[in-house]
Amino acid sequence: MFFQRAQTGYNHWWRYIIVILVVLAGYVIGQTPLYLAIGRAVAENPDLGAAALEEFGRDPDFSMFDISSNMGFTLLLVMFLGAFAAFYFIFKPLHQREFRTLVTPSSRVDWPKIFFGFGFWLVLSLILEAVVYGFSPENYSFQFQWNTFIPLLLLSLFLLPVQTSTEEFFFRGYLMQGIGNSSILRKAGLNLKCIPLILTSLMFGFVHSMNPEVTEFGYGVMQIYYVSAGLVLGVMTLMDDSLELALGVHAATNFTGAVFVGYEGAAIRTDSLFLTQELDPVLMTLGFVIISLTFLLVCKYRYNWGSFGKLFSRVEAREEDLV
């Protein structure tokens, strides 16, 4: 039903191109406050120049521009507000279907399922982090401060989900449905659910290849992590026939990094409770695989998913060719 619900509107290929361009434009417009803040800092400090901007591109440390971490965090998240607003307002007029159809084939969003995904993934992440801490406590530094932590917590609860949800709506919702309903794949006999799963995961990894973690830890290992994350989020979306679990899990992942345990070289730098001095990307990926398998198996029985073989089933099509 997740794919079939998307067949109720207009799905010509050129509509997807328009939406993608509009979302990109919204993302660029959303960067305006960030550029204005950095431009003001550079104008007020003659010592800041091209070298500082280049360094910021590799390591987004707002302190070099005398911008607090929470304000920098806000400026980064506002970019996604622009992208989400553009996406939300262009989608229905162009595709003639409700934005909700990107999330669920049902008449209403299952909020308890989103909260379960968020809560259970958060617990698994913190358990894993506690185990790692037990082996190397010297790698963690405690940096709690009330005056910065409370605003950070509020930003992470109310603004950070805009960023994670926008990515989920776009990749696991919009692009996955669009590719899955493609007449080109259907005519070639490739209308298998695993095809949009793989393609959107590769796209997800490519988009994140511009993150500073790639420069810090290496392209290969970070692409494995990002593509794996896209695959796991896609698997739970296809198995559950809805986007709710992925929305919760993605939010919990970024919430953990922003609020509880940050690390040097992260794309989003915050005054989290703990800071790790050294991050092993291989260990991080292995840990992600462990909690992903745990999460998927629990959800399989909790929501009666059935066999994972459905990932290789065909996307059922309506009689009319909609794409």
C-alpha positions in Angstrom: 0.0 0.0 0.0 2.9 2.4 0.6 3.7 2.4 -3.1 0.1 2.1 -4.3 -1.0 5.2 -2.3 1.4 7.2 -4.4 -0.3 6.1 -7.6 -3.4 8.1 -6.8 -2.1 11.5 -8.0 -0.1 12.8 -10.9 3.4 11.1 -11.1 4.9 12.2 -14.5 8.7 12.3 -14.3 8.9 16.0 -15.0 6.9 16.7 -11.8 9.6 15.0 -9.8 12.2 17.2 -11.4 10.3 20.3 -10.5 9.8 19.3 -6.9 13.5 18.4 -6.5 14.5 21.8 -7.9 12.1 23.7 -5.7 13.3 21.8 -2.6 16.9 22.6 -3.5 15.9 26.3 -3.9 14.3 26.2 -0.5 17.4 24.7 1.0 19.5 27.4 -0.5 17.2 30.1 0.7 17.3 28.5 4.1 21.0 29.1 4.2 20.6 32.9 4.1 20.6 33.4 7.9 23.8 31.3 8.1 25.6 33.3 5.4 24.4 36.6 6.9 25.8 35.6 10.3 29.1 34.5 9.0 29.3 37.6 6.7 28.7 39.9 9.6 31.4 38.2 11.6 33.9 38.5 8.7 33.1 42.1 8.2 33.7 42.9 11.9 36.9 40.9 12.1 39.5 41.7 9.4 41.6 38.7 10.5 38.8 36.4 9.2 39.1 35.7 5.5 39.1 33.0 2.8 41.3 30.7 5.0 38.8 30.8 7.8 35.9 30.1 5.5 37.7 27.2 4.0 38.5 25.8 7.4 34.8 26.2 8.4 33.8 24.2 5.4 36.0 21.3 6.6 35.2 21.7 10.3 31.9 23.7 11.1 33.2 25.2 14.3 31.1 28.4 14.8 33.4 29.6 17.6 35.9 31.0 15.0 33.1 33.5 14.0 32.3 34.2 17.7 28.9 32.4 17.2 27.7 30.3 20.1 27.3 26.5 19.5 23.5 26.7 20.0 23.1 29.6 17.6 25.3 27.8 15.1 23.1 24.7 15.6 20.0 26.8 15.0 21.5 28.3 11.8 22.2 24.8 10.4 18.7 23.5 11.2 17.0 26.6 9.6 18.4 25.5 6.3 16.1 22.5 6.5 13.1 24.7 7.5 13.5 26.3 4.1 13.7 22.9 2.3 10.7 21.5 4.2 8.5 24.5 3.6 9.3 24.4 -0.1 8.6 20.7 -0.3 5.4 20.9 1.7 3.8 23.7 -0.4 4.8 22.4 -3.8 4.0 18.7 -3.3 0.2 18.7 -3.2 -0.4 21.2 -6.1 2.0 19.4 -8.4 1.1 15.8 -7.5 -2.5 16.2 -6.5 -2.3 14.1 -3.4 -1.9 14.7 0.3 1.5 15.1 1.8 0.5 12.5 4.3 0.7 9.8 1.6 4.5 10.1 1.8 4.3 8.8 5.4 1.4 6.3 5.5 -1.3 4.7 3.3 -3.7 5.1 6.2 -6.0 8.1 6.8 -3.9 9.3 9.7 -0.3 9.2 10.9 0.4 6.7 13.6 2.1 9.0 16.2 2.6 6.2 18.8 4.7 4.3 16.2 6.9 7.3 15.7 7.4 7.7 19.4 8.2 4.0 19.8 10.8 4.2 17.0 12.3 7.2 18.6 12.3 5.8 22.2 13.4 2.3 21.5 16.3 3.4 19.1 17.3 6.0 21.7 17.5 3.3 24.4 19.5 1.0 22.2 21.9 3.8 21.2 22.5 4.8 24.8 23.1 1.2 25.9 25.7 0.8 23.1 27.3 4.1 24.1 27.5 2.9 27.7 29.2 -0.3 26.7 31.8 1.6 24.7 32.3 3.9 27.6 32.9 1.0 29.9 35.9 -0.1 27.7 37.4 3.4 27.2 36.1 5.9 29.8 39.2 8.1 29.2 37.9 8.8 25.7 34.9 10.7 27.1 34.8 14.2 28.7 31.8 15.5 30.6 30.9 19.1 29.6 27.5 19.7 31.1 26.5 23.4 31.6 22.9 24.4 32.4 22.9 27.6 30.5 23.8 25.9 27.2 22.3 22.4 27.7 18.7 23.5 28.3 18.4 25.5 25.1 20.2 22.7 23.3 17.6 20.2 24.6 14.7 22.4 23.5 16.3 22.9 20.0 16.8 19.1 19.7 13.3 18.3 20.7 11.4 20.9 18.5 13.7 21.9 15.7 16.0 19.0 15.0 13.1 16.7 13.9 12.5 19.2 11.1 15.9 18.3 9.7 15.6 14.5 10.1 12.0 14.4 8.9 12.7 16.4 5.8 15.4 13.9 4.8 13.0 11.0 5.5 10.1 12.6 3.6 12.4 13.2 0.6 14.4 10.0 0.4 12.3 7.2 2.0 9.0 8.8 1.1 9.2 10.8 -2.1 12.1 9.3 -4.0 11.4 5.7 -2.9 7.8 6.0 -4.0 8.7 7.7 -7.2 11.3 5.2 -8.2 9.2 2.2 -7.1 6.3 3.4 -9.4 8.5 4.1 -12.4 7.1 2.8 -15.6 10.7 2.4 -16.9 11.5 -0.2 -14.2 8.1 -1.8 -14.6 8.5 -2.3 -18.4 12.0 -3.7 -17.8 10.7 -6.1 -15.2 12.7 -4.4 -12.5 9.8 -3.1 -10.4 11.1 -4.9 -7.3 10.9 -3.1 -3.9 14.6 -3.7 -3.4 15.5 -1.5 -6.4 14.2 1.8 -4.9 15.6 0.7 -1.6 19.1 0.4 -3.0 19.0 3.4 -5.2 17.7 5.8 -2.5 20.2 4.5 0.0 23.0 5.2 -2.5 21.6 8.7 -3.0 21.4 9.2 0.7 25.0 8.3 1.0 26.0 10.6 -1.9 24.3 13.6 -0.4 26.0 13.0 3.0 29.4 12.6 1.3 29.7 16.4 1.6 29.7 16.1 5.4 32.9 17.0 7.3 33.0 13.5 8.7 34.0 12.3 5.3 37.1 14.5 5.3 37.9 13.6 8.9 37.5 9.8 8.7 37.7 8.9 5.1 35.3 8.6 2.2 35.0 4.8 2.0 34.2 4.0 5.6 31.8 6.9 6.0 30.0 6.0 2.8 29.5 2.5 4.2 28.0 4.0 7.3 25.7 6.4 5.4 24.5 3.9 2.8 23.9 1.3 5.6 21.9 3.9 7.5 19.8 4.5 4.4 19.3 0.8 3.9 18.1 0.2 7.5 15.7 3.1 7.3 14.5 1.9 4.0 14.0 -1.7 5.2 11.9 -0.6 8.1 9.8 1.6 5.8 9.1 -1.2 3.3 8.5 -3.9 5.9 6.2 -1.7 7.9 4.5 -0.2 4.8 4.9 3.3 6.2 7.5 5.9 7.2 6.6 6.3 10.9 9.3 4.1 12.3 12.0 5.7 10.1 10.9 9.1 11.2 11.4 8.2 14.8 14.7 6.4 14.4 16.3 9.1 12.3 15.3 11.7 14.9 16.6 9.6 17.7 20.0 9.1 16.0 20.6 12.8 15.6 19.2 13.6 19.0 21.7 11.2 20.6 24.6 12.9 18.8 23.4 16.4 19.5 22.3 16.0 23.2 24.2 13.1 24.7 27.5 12.2 23.0 29.2 14.4 20.4 32.6 13.9 18.8 35.3 16.0 17.1 34.7 16.4 13.4 30.9 16.0 13.5 28.7 17.7 11.0 26.7 19.3 13.8 28.8 20.5 16.7 26.9 21.1 20.0 27.6 21.3 23.7 26.4 17.8 24.3 26.7 16.1 27.7 29.7 14.1 26.6 32.4 14.6 24.0 34.5 11.8 22.7 38.1 12.7 21.9 38.5 10.0 19.2 35.9 8.3 17.1 36.5 4.9 15.5 34.3 5.0 12.4 34.6 1.2 11.9 33.4 0.6 15.5 30.6 3.1 15.0 29.4 1.3 11.9 29.6 -2.1 13.6 27.6 -0.8 16.6 25.1 0.7 14.2 24.7 -2.7 12.5 24.2 -4.4 15.9 21.4 -2.1 17.1 19.8 -2.1 13.6 19.4 -5.8 13.6 18.1 -5.7 17.2 15.6 -3.0 16.2 14.4 -4.7 13.1 13.9 -8.1 14.7 11.9 -6.6 17.6 9.7 -4.6 15.2 9.3 -7.7 13.0 7.5 -9.5 15.8 5.9 -6.4 17.4 4.2 -5.4 14.1 3.9 -8.8 12.5 5.9 -7.9 9.5 6.2 -11.4 8.1 9.2 -12.5 6.0 11.9 -10.1 4.9 11.5 -11.7 1.5 8.8 -9.1 0.8 11.7 -6.7 0.1 12.2 -8.6 -3.2 8.5 -8.7 -4.2 7.2 -6.6 -7.0 5.6 -3.2 -6.7 1.9 -3.7 -7.6 0.8 -1.3 -10.3 -2.6 0.1 -11.2 -3.9 -0.4 -14.7 -3.0 3.0 -15.9 0.6 4.0 -16.5 1.1 6.9 -14.1 4.8 7.7 -14.5 
